[in-house]
């Protein structure tokens, strides 16, 4: 009696899933998934986003190579994200350790206030205080345009409501308009 010999494929290792655990509505977030395969075979990845959707099987990719996957959510809530891998023979791994993603409805920070001298002397540094409040109490960053071509690009993060002191000097006589805007840690 003859029997067919079959190839026994070992499953990929449990994938490692990494990425953020807090975010806001309709913003894309990057998650990385990676698994090794004991037979050295290519792997496919499947990500369950916890909202009734998934990535479908992605790949094949060389085993051990991190793969970036993007996702946004359109409803607030907590979503349990997990990934699994399969080899080229369809043998699947265990699910990855989960990531609990909390999606909130974010509101941008208020317009910053600026306090400091309105008049000064060329070449003299002057302190200014920038303050804004974020309704969600998120940390904030400031973008400051000093009116003379110099800018402070997204300095921070600072606590919501915290007065932030920044010094600037003007090297040419003139009238300058200082402008500032704020964003929170979610770039809103």
MOWOWO-V625711 format. One record per residue. N is the residue number from 1. PSI is psi in whole degrees, 0 to 359 (NA if undefined). OMEGA is omega in degrees with one decimal (999 if undefined). NEAR is the number of other ideal C-beta (glycine too) atoms within 12 Angstrom. Layout:
n=N psi=PSI omega=OMEGA near=NEAR
n=N psi=PSI omega=OMEGA near=NEAR
//
This chain:
n=1 psi=132 omega=-178.9 near=3
n=2 psi=145 omega=173.9 near=4
n=3 psi=152 omega=179.6 near=5
n=4 psi=139 omega=174.3 near=6
n=5 psi=139 omega=178.5 near=6
n=6 psi=152 omega=-179.9 near=7
n=7 psi=126 omega=178.1 near=13
n=8 psi=115 omega=179.6 near=11
n=9 psi=136 omega=176.2 near=21
n=10 psi=145 omega=179.9 near=22
n=11 psi=154 omega=172.8 near=27
n=12 psi=157 omega=174.6 near=41
n=13 psi=159 omega=175.9 near=26
n=14 psi=126 omega=-178.3 near=23
n=15 psi=153 omega=171.0 near=43
n=16 psi=122 omega=-179.4 near=28
n=17 psi=130 omega=178.5 near=40
n=18 psi=151 omega=179.6 near=23
n=19 psi=181 omega=-176.1 near=31
n=20 psi=161 omega=176.3 near=26
n=21 psi=3 omega=171.6 near=20
n=22 psi=147 omega=179.7 near=23
n=23 psi=184 omega=-178.7 near=36
n=24 psi=164 omega=-178.6 near=29
n=25 psi=140 omega=169.4 near=20
n=26 psi=25 omega=173.6 near=18
n=27 psi=133 omega=-179.9 near=24
n=28 psi=136 omega=178.2 near=19
n=29 psi=147 omega=-178.3 near=30
n=30 psi=130 omega=174.1 near=19
n=31 psi=142 omega=176.8 near=36
n=32 psi=136 omega=178.1 near=26
n=33 psi=141 omega=-177.5 near=42
n=34 psi=138 omega=175.9 near=30
n=35 psi=148 omega=172.3 near=39
n=36 psi=160 omega=-178.8 near=25
n=37 psi=119 omega=-171.5 near=33
n=38 psi=337 omega=178.8 near=19
n=39 psi=2 omega=179.2 near=19
n=40 psi=14 omega=-176.2 near=15
n=41 psi=159 omega=174.5 near=27
n=42 psi=157 omega=-179.5 near=25
n=43 psi=157 omega=172.7 near=42
n=44 psi=153 omega=178.8 near=32
n=45 psi=146 omega=178.2 near=40
n=46 psi=125 omega=-179.5 near=31
n=47 psi=124 omega=174.1 near=40
n=48 psi=118 omega=-173.8 near=29
n=49 psi=356 omega=175.5 near=31
n=50 psi=4 omega=179.7 near=28
n=51 psi=19 omega=-177.4 near=20
n=52 psi=0 omega=177.3 near=12
n=53 psi=164 omega=177.5 near=18
n=54 psi=173 omega=-178.2 near=20
n=55 psi=346 omega=-166.8 near=26
n=56 psi=175 omega=179.0 near=13
n=57 psi=124 omega=-179.2 near=24
n=58 psi=136 omega=176.0 near=25
n=59 psi=193 omega=11.5 near=30
n=60 psi=154 omega=177.0 near=22
n=61 psi=154 omega=175.0 near=29
n=62 psi=134 omega=-179.5 near=20
n=63 psi=143 omega=179.3 near=30
n=64 psi=359 omega=179.5 near=21
n=65 psi=122 omega=178.0 near=22
n=66 psi=140 omega=179.3 near=23
n=67 psi=130 omega=179.2 near=33
n=68 psi=134 omega=178.8 near=21
n=69 psi=135 omega=-178.2 near=32
n=70 psi=147 omega=178.1 near=20
n=71 psi=142 omega=169.6 near=32
n=72 psi=158 omega=178.7 near=22
n=73 psi=145 omega=-177.1 near=29
n=74 psi=9 omega=176.7 near=19
n=75 psi=145 omega=176.8 near=20
n=76 psi=155 omega=178.4 near=19
n=77 psi=184 omega=176.6 near=19
n=78 psi=128 omega=-175.9 near=19
n=79 psi=132 omega=178.8 near=33
n=80 psi=116 omega=-176.6 near=22
n=81 psi=133 omega=176.9 near=38
n=82 psi=157 omega=178.4 near=30
n=83 psi=154 omega=170.8 near=44
n=84 psi=165 omega=-178.8 near=34
n=85 psi=157 omega=170.9 near=44
n=86 psi=153 omega=178.9 near=31
n=87 psi=183 omega=-176.0 near=33
n=88 psi=349 omega=177.3 near=25
n=89 psi=2 omega=178.4 near=20
n=90 psi=8 omega=178.7 near=18
n=91 psi=125 omega=-173.6 near=24
n=92 psi=156 omega=177.5 near=27
n=93 psi=179 omega=167.5 near=32
n=94 psi=165 omega=172.2 near=20
n=95 psi=148 omega=175.0 near=26
n=96 psi=167 omega=169.0 near=30
n=97 psi=140 omega=-175.4 near=17
n=98 psi=156 omega=169.0 near=25
n=99 psi=129 omega=177.4 near=31
n=100 psi=109 omega=-177.4 near=19
n=101 psi=122 omega=178.3 near=32
n=102 psi=121 omega=179.2 near=24
n=103 psi=127 omega=-179.7 near=29
n=104 psi=164 omega=174.0 near=28
n=105 psi=107 omega=-172.5 near=20
n=106 psi=146 omega=177.0 near=25
n=107 psi=136 omega=-179.2 near=19
n=108 psi=157 omega=176.9 near=25
n=109 psi=159 omega=175.1 near=37
n=110 psi=163 omega=174.9 near=22
n=111 psi=131 omega=-177.9 near=18
n=112 psi=149 omega=170.3 near=36
n=113 psi=150 omega=-179.7 near=20
n=114 psi=126 omega=177.4 near=30
n=115 psi=135 omega=178.8 near=18
n=116 psi=181 omega=-177.8 near=26
n=117 psi=143 omega=176.1 near=19
n=118 psi=344 omega=179.4 near=12
n=119 psi=151 omega=-179.7 near=13
n=120 psi=189 omega=-176.8 near=22
n=121 psi=138 omega=178.4 near=12
n=122 psi=136 omega=176.6 near=15
n=123 psi=2 omega=179.5 near=12
n=124 psi=126 omega=177.9 near=15
n=125 psi=138 omega=179.9 near=18
n=126 psi=136 omega=178.3 near=24
n=127 psi=142 omega=175.2 near=18
n=128 psi=146 omega=178.8 near=30
n=129 psi=127 omega=179.8 near=23
n=130 psi=133 omega=-177.9 near=38
n=131 psi=138 omega=171.2 near=27
n=132 psi=160 omega=176.9 near=35
n=133 psi=133 omega=174.0 near=25
n=134 psi=123 omega=-176.1 near=32
n=135 psi=325 omega=179.5 near=19
n=136 psi=3 omega=-178.5 near=22
n=137 psi=26 omega=176.2 near=18
n=138 psi=153 omega=171.5 near=31
n=139 psi=154 omega=-174.8 near=26
n=140 psi=157 omega=173.5 near=38
n=141 psi=153 omega=178.2 near=32
n=142 psi=140 omega=169.8 near=38
n=143 psi=121 omega=-174.5 near=24
n=144 psi=127 omega=175.1 near=33
n=145 psi=115 omega=-175.7 near=21
n=146 psi=356 omega=176.5 near=29
n=147 psi=355 omega=-178.7 near=19
n=148 psi=16 omega=-177.2 near=20
n=149 psi=346 omega=177.9 near=12
n=150 psi=140 omega=177.1 near=19
n=151 psi=153 omega=169.4 near=19
n=152 psi=114 omega=-175.0 near=25
n=153 psi=105 omega=173.1 near=15
n=154 psi=63 omega=175.6 near=20
n=155 psi=143 omega=-179.5 near=22
n=156 psi=193 omega=11.6 near=30
n=157 psi=154 omega=177.1 near=22
n=158 psi=157 omega=176.4 near=29
n=159 psi=144 omega=173.5 near=20
n=160 psi=131 omega=179.2 near=29
n=161 psi=350 omega=-179.6 near=21
n=162 psi=132 omega=174.1 near=23
n=163 psi=127 omega=-176.5 near=22
n=164 psi=119 omega=-179.1 near=31
n=165 psi=125 omega=176.8 near=21
n=166 psi=136 omega=-177.3 near=29
n=167 psi=143 omega=177.3 near=20
n=168 psi=150 omega=173.7 near=29
n=169 psi=149 omega=177.5 near=21
n=170 psi=136 omega=-175.5 near=25
n=171 psi=357 omega=179.1 near=17
n=172 psi=137 omega=178.4 near=14
n=173 psi=139 omega=179.4 near=13
n=174 psi=183 omega=175.8 near=14
n=175 psi=126 omega=-175.5 near=12
n=176 psi=139 omega=177.9 near=26
n=177 psi=117 omega=177.7 near=14
n=178 psi=128 omega=178.0 near=31
n=179 psi=146 omega=178.7 near=21
n=180 psi=148 omega=171.6 near=36
n=181 psi=161 omega=-176.3 near=27
n=182 psi=152 omega=171.5 near=38
n=183 psi=159 omega=178.3 near=31
n=184 psi=183 omega=-176.3 near=34
n=185 psi=348 omega=177.9 near=28
n=186 psi=12 omega=-178.2 near=29
n=187 psi=29 omega=177.0 near=22
n=188 psi=NA omega=999 near=24
//
